[in-house]
Amino acid sequence: MKYVGLRLKKISAEKFKNEFSGSIEVKSNFNLGEVKEEKEFSKNSKSPVFSFAFTYTLNYGEIAKIEFEGVVYVEIEDKSVVKELEKDKKTSDNELRKFILDVVLARTHVESLHLEEKLNLPFHIQSPRVSFGEK
């Protein structure tokens, strides 16, 4: 597998409540949509290129929601991996699904932190911390 590209179609961030207190639970959700073989991209590569539509959501319950929709393009040598993923897009734990999710997270991570900061929301992951002393 080889990452070819990512095209974002929609980035949305909405805050429903300005005032909130207590702990906030952030849930993330990743869904795969339509899978297509991209003949146009495949002309220049040795293996076929497939596009995978996706939606990645960070949900702050009743407080806020951040959503990314787009398409990931991947060059794949073995078409059987794609067929396995197409059978069960939501719960499949195959390497292709993991690869696509890793690409999406890597490409949307900084933007999601930026949107969380702009909306004054807590970050969905803990920021790095420094500690001094012995281990």
N, C-alpha and C positions, 0 to 999 in steps of 0.2 A: 504494500500500500504506500502511496505517495500523495501527500497533500498538494493540490493544484491551486486552490483558491477558495475564498469565501466572499459571498455577496450578501450584505445585509439589506433587507427590504423594509424593515420597520424597527424602530427603536422607540419605545414608549416608557415614560415614567410618570406615575400619577400618585399624588399624595391625597388621601381621603380625609385625614384628620390632622390638624396642626398640633393639638394637645394630646399627649399620651403619657402614661406613667407606668412604672413597673417594668417587668421584663417583656421583651418582644421576641417572639419566635419567628424566625425567617425560614421559610420553606422554599426549596428550589425544585423546579420541575423541568424535565427535558423530554420533548416529544419529537419523533421523526415523522415526516410526512411522505410526500411523493418521492419515489426513486426513479430516475430516468438515466438511460445511457445517452451521453452527450457526444453525438457523432462529430460535431464541429470541433470539439476539443481533442477528440481521439485522433484526428488527422496528423497531429504533430507529435504524438507519443507512441511508444511501443505497445502499451496496453490500453484497454478501453478506459475512458473517463466517465464516471457516474456522478450525477448530482443528487444530493440528499437534502430535501427541504426539512427545516427544523424550527422549533419554537422553544426558547429557553426563558423561563420565568422565575423571578425572585418575588415571592409573595410575603408581605408583612401583615397578613391577616386583614383586619379592617382598617389598617393604617395606610398602607401603600402597596404599590405593585410596579415592578420594572420588568419589561418584556422585550426580547429580541426575536425577530423572525428573519430567516434568511435561507441561503442555500450554501452547502459545502460541496466543493468539487474534489473528488478523489480518484486517482489513477489506481486501478485494481487489476492485478494479474489473474486472479482466480475468480471467475464469475459466480462460482457456487457459494462464495461467501456472501455475495449480494442477495442471492436467492434465499439463503438461510435467514438473513436479516429481514427481507420482505415478508416472510411468513409471520413474524411476530416482532413488530417494530417497537412496541412499548416495553416488553419484558425481556427481550433477547439480551443475553450477556456475552455475545460473541466479540471477538477482537475488533471487528469493523465498527460496531456501535461504540465501543470504548474509544477507538481512534477518533471518530467523529466528535464525540463528546469532549475529548481532550482538545481538539482543534477549536471547537466553539468556546470552551471555557478560556482557553488561552487568548483568543481574539476578542472576547467580550469582557474579560476581567477588569481591565483598566477603566473601560467606559462605565461599567456598573458601579465601580467605586466612585467615579466622578459624579454620576447621577445621584448616588446615595449622599454624597457630600453636598451637592446643590440642593437637595430636598431636605437636608438636615436629618437624615436617617442614620441609624447605627450601621456600620459596615457589616456585610453578610459573612465576612470572615474576620478573624482576629488579626489585628495589625502586629507586625513584629515588635518584640520587646527586648531590651538589653538588660542583662543582669551581670553583675560583677561578683567575683568570688570563686571559691573552689567548687568543683563538681562533686 
